[in-house]
Amino acid sequence: MEVEAATPSPREIEALARRVDRPLVLVGLMGVGKSTVGRRLASLLQFDFVDADEEIEKAAQMPISEIFETYGEPYFRSGERRVIARLIDDAARDGNKVLATGGGAFADPETRALILERGIAIWLDSDTDTLLERVSRKSNRPLLTGGDPRATLDRLRAERGPAYAEAPIRVESRTGPHQRTVLAILSELEAFL
């Protein structure tokens, strides 16, 4: 039987937040809950939250799906790398943040090296069935258009798994309340720091 993490007191959360000296960077496949969990985690720690995909869309003045379609994935990854570097620089200057990255960001060697050097990478992992259920709620996933989503997710899990495994913290994001994942992150972060 799985033991759930206990909810820390406000004083314990505040003490943990003071020990965080770098941005918390959520990595993992699409649909794992990086944005939703990230917002809740940031709120609990009283950090700012930033979604890298939203920042990329602002910088490019177009949706990510359109960037992929018009310019291709290599162009997108180059812009993504620059945006994430800027966001990490902002966090160093303005105070800590929780940063949700796109699913492929951490698979890029340069972006991964930057995150590992200047942030605390937290890998949110999930099984394919959970991912499939979550990504089916949105139609804006460029890597899932024109194919079998399950096969694509399985392939991406296999390809990106070794990169994600370099994150010093790994937390399972299962079905059920996202708060459970947030509490597991706090527990793992406490152990890491």
C-alpha positions as a LaTeX table, in Angstrom:
\begin{tabular}{lrrr}
\hline
Residue & $x$ (\AA) & $y$ (\AA) & $z$ (\AA) \\
\hline
Met1 & 0.00 & 0.00 & 0.00 \\
Glu2 & 1.30 & 3.44 & $-0.98$ \\
Val3 & 1.89 & 5.90 & 1.84 \\
Glu4 & 0.90 & 9.47 & 1.02 \\
Ala5 & 3.05 & 12.40 & 2.01 \\
Ala6 & 1.72 & 14.32 & 5.00 \\
Thr7 & 0.73 & 17.93 & 4.49 \\
Pro8 & 3.47 & 20.09 & 6.00 \\
Ser9 & 2.54 & 23.01 & 8.21 \\
Pro10 & 2.77 & 26.57 & 6.88 \\
Arg11 & 5.88 & 27.04 & 9.03 \\
Glu12 & 7.52 & 23.92 & 7.52 \\
Ile13 & 6.68 & 25.08 & 3.99 \\
Glu14 & 8.10 & 28.54 & 4.71 \\
Ala15 & 11.31 & 27.00 & 6.10 \\
Leu16 & 11.64 & 24.77 & 3.01 \\
Ala17 & 11.05 & 27.73 & 0.67 \\
Arg18 & 13.87 & 29.67 & 2.36 \\
Arg19 & 16.27 & 26.80 & 1.65 \\
Val20 & 15.55 & 26.81 & $-2.09$ \\
Asp21 & 18.34 & 28.80 & $-3.74$ \\
Arg22 & 17.56 & 28.17 & $-7.42$ \\
Pro23 & 14.45 & 27.94 & $-9.58$ \\
Leu24 & 12.48 & 24.70 & $-9.39$ \\
Val25 & 12.18 & 23.43 & $-12.96$ \\
Leu26 & 9.49 & 20.86 & $-13.72$ \\
Val27 & 10.36 & 18.48 & $-16.57$ \\
Gly28 & 8.58 & 15.49 & $-18.08$ \\
Leu29 & 6.38 & 14.41 & $-20.93$ \\
Met30 & 3.38 & 16.35 & $-22.20$ \\
Gly31 & 0.31 & 15.74 & $-20.10$ \\
Val32 & 2.19 & 14.86 & $-16.93$ \\
Gly33 & 0.84 & 17.97 & $-15.18$ \\
Lys34 & 3.83 & 20.32 & $-15.13$ \\
Ser35 & 1.75 & 23.48 & $-15.51$ \\
Thr36 & $-1.07$ & 22.53 & $-13.15$ \\
Val37 & 1.23 & 21.09 & $-10.49$ \\
Gly38 & 3.69 & 23.95 & $-10.99$ \\
Arg39 & 1.06 & 26.59 & $-10.29$ \\
Arg40 & 0.01 & 24.83 & $-7.08$ \\
Leu41 & 3.59 & 24.27 & $-5.97$ \\
Ala42 & 4.47 & 27.92 & $-6.58$ \\
Ser43 & 1.43 & 29.08 & $-4.66$ \\
Leu44 & 2.29 & 26.90 & $-1.68$ \\
Leu45 & 5.92 & 28.06 & $-1.61$ \\
Gln46 & 4.91 & 31.66 & $-2.37$ \\
Phe47 & 7.12 & 31.67 & $-5.48$ \\
Asp48 & 6.24 & 33.10 & $-8.87$ \\
Phe49 & 5.14 & 30.59 & $-11.50$ \\
Val50 & 6.21 & 30.73 & $-15.13$ \\
Asp51 & 5.12 & 28.44 & $-17.96$ \\
Ala52 & 7.90 & 28.27 & $-20.57$ \\
Asp53 & 5.45 & 27.36 & $-23.35$ \\
Glu54 & 3.37 & 30.48 & $-22.64$ \\
Glu55 & 6.54 & 32.61 & $-22.67$ \\
Ile56 & 7.63 & 31.05 & $-25.99$ \\
Glu57 & 4.24 & 31.87 & $-27.52$ \\
Lys58 & 4.51 & 35.47 & $-26.27$ \\
Ala59 & 8.02 & 35.85 & $-27.68$ \\
Ala60 & 7.10 & 34.32 & $-31.05$ \\
Gln61 & 3.66 & 35.93 & $-31.13$ \\
Met62 & 2.18 & 32.65 & $-32.33$ \\
Pro63 & 1.02 & 29.34 & $-30.86$ \\
Ile64 & 3.56 & 26.55 & $-30.47$ \\
Ser65 & 1.63 & 24.35 & $-32.90$ \\
Glu66 & 2.06 & 27.09 & $-35.54$ \\
Ile67 & 5.78 & 27.46 & $-34.79$ \\
Phe68 & 6.20 & 23.70 & $-35.35$ \\
Glu69 & 4.13 & 23.76 & $-38.52$ \\
Thr70 & 5.79 & 26.86 & $-40.01$ \\
Tyr71 & 9.42 & 26.49 & $-38.91$ \\
Gly72 & 9.86 & 22.93 & $-37.65$ \\
Glu73 & 10.97 & 21.40 & $-34.38$ \\
Pro74 & 14.70 & 22.38 & $-34.51$ \\
Tyr75 & 13.74 & 26.07 & $-34.83$ \\
Phe76 & 11.29 & 25.70 & $-31.95$ \\
Arg77 & 13.89 & 23.99 & $-29.70$ \\
Ser78 & 16.39 & 26.79 & $-30.37$ \\
Gly79 & 13.87 & 29.43 & $-29.32$ \\
Glu80 & 12.80 & 27.32 & $-26.36$ \\
Arg81 & 16.42 & 27.12 & $-25.17$ \\
Arg82 & 16.80 & 30.91 & $-25.31$ \\
Val83 & 13.52 & 31.53 & $-23.48$ \\
Ile84 & 14.36 & 29.05 & $-20.70$ \\
Ala85 & 17.80 & 30.63 & $-20.27$ \\
Arg86 & 16.13 & 34.04 & $-19.93$ \\
Leu87 & 13.60 & 32.71 & $-17.41$ \\
Ile88 & 16.34 & 31.16 & $-15.30$ \\
Asp89 & 18.30 & 34.43 & $-15.43$ \\
Asp90 & 15.14 & 36.28 & $-14.33$ \\
Ala91 & 14.69 & 33.86 & $-11.41$ \\
Ala92 & 18.28 & 34.45 & $-10.28$ \\
Arg93 & 17.70 & 38.21 & $-10.34$ \\
Asp94 & 14.11 & 38.47 & $-9.11$ \\
Gly95 & 13.88 & 35.60 & $-6.63$ \\
Asn96 & 12.88 & 32.03 & $-6.92$ \\
Lys97 & 10.33 & 30.73 & $-9.34$ \\
Val98 & 8.70 & 27.47 & $-10.31$ \\
Leu99 & 9.20 & 26.96 & $-14.02$ \\
Ala100 & 7.17 & 24.46 & $-16.08$ \\
Thr101 & 8.97 & 23.44 & $-19.26$ \\
Gly102 & 7.63 & 21.87 & $-22.43$ \\
Gly103 & 7.88 & 18.10 & $-22.73$ \\
Gly104 & 10.93 & 18.11 & $-25.01$ \\
Ala105 & 12.91 & 20.90 & $-23.35$ \\
Phe106 & 14.91 & 18.67 & $-20.99$ \\
Ala107 & 15.65 & 16.21 & $-23.81$ \\
Asp108 & 17.71 & 18.95 & $-25.52$ \\
Pro109 & 21.30 & 18.53 & $-24.23$ \\
Glu110 & 22.05 & 22.27 & $-24.01$ \\
Thr111 & 18.79 & 23.10 & $-22.25$ \\
Arg112 & 19.22 & 20.14 & $-19.89$ \\
Ala113 & 22.76 & 21.24 & $-18.99$ \\
Leu114 & 21.54 & 24.78 & $-18.27$ \\
Ile115 & 18.69 & 23.54 & $-16.06$ \\
Leu116 & 20.92 & 21.09 & $-14.17$ \\
Glu117 & 23.56 & 23.76 & $-13.56$ \\
Arg118 & 21.29 & 26.64 & $-12.56$ \\
Gly119 & 18.03 & 25.11 & $-11.37$ \\
Ile120 & 16.65 & 22.15 & $-9.49$ \\
Ala121 & 15.12 & 19.79 & $-12.04$ \\
Ile122 & 12.08 & 17.83 & $-10.87$ \\
Trp123 & 10.99 & 15.03 & $-13.20$ \\
Leu124 & 7.25 & 14.45 & $-13.12$ \\
Asp125 & 6.77 & 10.93 & $-14.46$ \\
Ser126 & 3.56 & 9.16 & $-15.35$ \\
Asp127 & 2.42 & 5.96 & $-17.03$ \\
Thr128 & 1.24 & 6.04 & $-20.64$ \\
Asp129 & $-2.44$ & 5.44 & $-19.80$ \\
Thr130 & $-2.53$ & 8.47 & $-17.51$ \\
Leu131 & $-0.71$ & 10.62 & $-20.09$ \\
Leu132 & $-3.04$ & 9.48 & $-22.87$ \\
Glu133 & $-6.12$ & 10.35 & $-20.82$ \\
Arg134 & $-4.74$ & 13.80 & $-20.01$ \\
Val135 & $-3.47$ & 14.76 & $-23.47$ \\
Ser136 & $-6.76$ & 13.72 & $-25.07$ \\
Arg137 & $-8.36$ & 16.74 & $-23.35$ \\
Lys138 & $-6.49$ & 19.16 & $-25.65$ \\
Ser139 & $-5.90$ & 19.20 & $-29.39$ \\
Asn140 & $-2.87$ & 21.52 & $-29.36$ \\
Arg141 & $-0.10$ & 18.90 & $-29.06$ \\
Pro142 & 2.00 & 19.16 & $-32.25$ \\
Leu143 & 3.81 & 15.87 & $-31.70$ \\
Leu144 & 0.51 & 13.98 & $-31.40$ \\
Thr145 & $-1.09$ & 15.09 & $-34.66$ \\
Gly146 & $-1.35$ & 12.64 & $-37.53$ \\
Gly147 & $-0.52$ & 9.40 & $-35.75$ \\
Asp148 & $-1.29$ & 6.99 & $-32.96$ \\
Pro149 & $-1.01$ & 9.01 & $-29.73$ \\
Arg150 & $-0.27$ & 5.92 & $-27.59$ \\
Ala151 & 2.55 & 4.83 & $-29.90$ \\
Thr152 & 3.93 & 8.38 & $-29.95$ \\
Leu153 & 3.83 & 8.67 & $-26.14$ \\
Asp154 & 5.49 & 5.26 & $-25.74$ \\
Arg155 & 8.21 & 6.28 & $-28.22$ \\
Leu156 & 8.78 & 9.63 & $-26.48$ \\
Arg157 & 8.94 & 7.90 & $-23.06$ \\
Ala158 & 11.63 & 5.57 & $-24.39$ \\
Glu159 & 13.59 & 8.32 & $-26.17$ \\
Arg160 & 13.43 & 10.95 & $-23.44$ \\
Gly161 & 13.51 & 8.71 & $-20.37$ \\
Pro162 & 17.32 & 8.69 & $-20.07$ \\
Ala163 & 17.41 & 12.51 & $-20.22$ \\
Tyr164 & 14.62 & 12.90 & $-17.66$ \\
Ala165 & 16.44 & 10.43 & $-15.39$ \\
Glu166 & 19.24 & 13.00 & $-15.01$ \\
Ala167 & 16.90 & 15.17 & $-12.91$ \\
Pro168 & 17.91 & 14.86 & $-9.25$ \\
Ile169 & 14.26 & 14.60 & $-8.13$ \\
Arg170 & 11.67 & 12.22 & $-9.61$ \\
Val171 & 8.01 & 12.20 & $-8.58$ \\
Glu172 & 5.18 & 10.05 & $-9.93$ \\
Ser173 & 2.21 & 12.05 & $-11.23$ \\
Arg174 & $-0.71$ & 9.65 & $-10.99$ \\
Thr175 & $-4.42$ & 9.98 & $-11.55$ \\
Gly176 & $-6.18$ & 11.72 & $-8.72$ \\
Pro177 & $-5.74$ & 15.11 & $-7.09$ \\
His178 & $-2.71$ & 17.11 & $-8.22$ \\
Gln179 & $-2.23$ & 18.12 & $-4.59$ \\
Arg180 & $-0.88$ & 14.61 & $-3.96$ \\
Thr181 & 1.88 & 15.24 & $-6.53$ \\
Val182 & 2.62 & 18.66 & $-4.98$ \\
Leu183 & 3.02 & 17.09 & $-1.53$ \\
Ala184 & 5.29 & 14.38 & $-2.96$ \\
Ile185 & 7.45 & 17.12 & $-4.53$ \\
Leu186 & 7.72 & 18.93 & $-1.20$ \\
Ser187 & 8.78 & 15.70 & 0.49 \\
Glu188 & 11.40 & 14.90 & $-2.18$ \\
Leu189 & 12.63 & 18.50 & $-2.20$ \\
Glu190 & 13.08 & 18.41 & 1.58 \\
Ala191 & 15.16 & 15.23 & 1.24 \\
Phe192 & 17.18 & 16.72 & $-1.65$ \\
Leu193 & 18.05 & 19.97 & 0.11 \\
\hline
\end{tabular}
